[in-house]
Amino acid sequence: MRYEFIESRIFTAYLPDYLSDDEYAAFQEFLCEHPDAGDRVRGAGGVRKVRWNRPGCGKSGGVRVCYYARNRAGQIWMLVIYAKSTRDSIPGHVLKALREEMENADE
């Protein structure tokens, strides 16, 4: 299935710091094939967190991407991207609030 990718402002702002256009395209292709990849974030209302390794960066050079798949709508909302070395996680309630904000803007 092909998905429409919708980015939060936070995601769009930080994306160039972590992934090239080609790396992001590869990640999007991966999510199209595996929309339920990663782990569900507790308390985040269905938001998932996936670990993505960047070529040539080693294990600690990977990124974390939090996203929400709206399978019936054919959309994947890209919420947050950050380096593994920056922080371990983002609290579920923060991700849930971001997802709800995007949901309200979509109406």
N, C-alpha and C positions, 0 to 999 in steps of 0.2 A: 504494500500500500504506500502511496505517496502522501506525505504530510505537508501541510503549510506550517512553516516555522514562524512564530511570533515572539519577538524579543522584548523583555522589559528594558526600561531605560538603563537600569543598573547593568544588566547583561551587555547591552550594546556598548556602554561606556568602557567596560573592562575587557571585552573580547579581544581587541587588538593587542593587549598586553600579554595574552596567553596563547592565542592560536593564530596562525596565518590563515589566509583565505582557503588554501588547499587543505589544511588540517581541519578547519571548521567544516568544509564540505565533506570530508571523510567522516567526521563525527556525525553530521546530519544523516549521511547514508546509513551509518551504523544504527542510529535511532529509528530510522524508517524500517529497518529490518528487525529491530529489537525495541519496540516502544516501551516495554516494561523492564528495560535493563536497569541495573543498579538496585539499590535498596530503598524501600519506602521510608520516609523520614517520619518518625513517630510524632503525632500531634500536628502534622502539616497538611492534613486534608487531601492526601493522595499524591503529594509532591514526592518525587524520587531523586536520589543523589547517585550519580554515577562517577566512577573514577576513570579518567582518560589519560593514558600515557602519551607524552609528546616524544616524537622520534629524537634520539640523541640526548635526551635530558635525564635519563636514569629514573629510578623508582621515585626519588624524592622530587623530581622535576615535573611530576604529573599535575593535572588540574582536577578539580571537582566541579561538576556541573549539576545544578539543581534545576529540575524541569518538571512540567506537568503535562501528561499526555491526555488529550481529549480525543479518544479514539473514534467515537461516533461522529464528531465534528471534523475529523481528519486534521487536527491541529496538535502541535507540540509547542507549549509555551516555555521558552528559555528564560529562567528566572534569575539565576546567579551563577557566575563563574569565578573561581578563586584558586590560588595555588595551594597545594597540599602543605607547603612549608609556611603558608600565611596563617592558617587556622585549621583546627580539626573539624569543626562543624559550625553550622548556623542553626540556632534554636528553631525547633519546629513551628512555634507560634509566629516567628518572624516570617518564615517561608509561607505559612498559611495566610498571613495578612497580605503578603505580596501577591499570592495567587488570587485572593479575593479582590484585591485592587484591580488586577488585570481583568478578572471576570466582570467586575462592575463597569469597567471601561469598554468592554466588549458588547455590552447591552445597548 
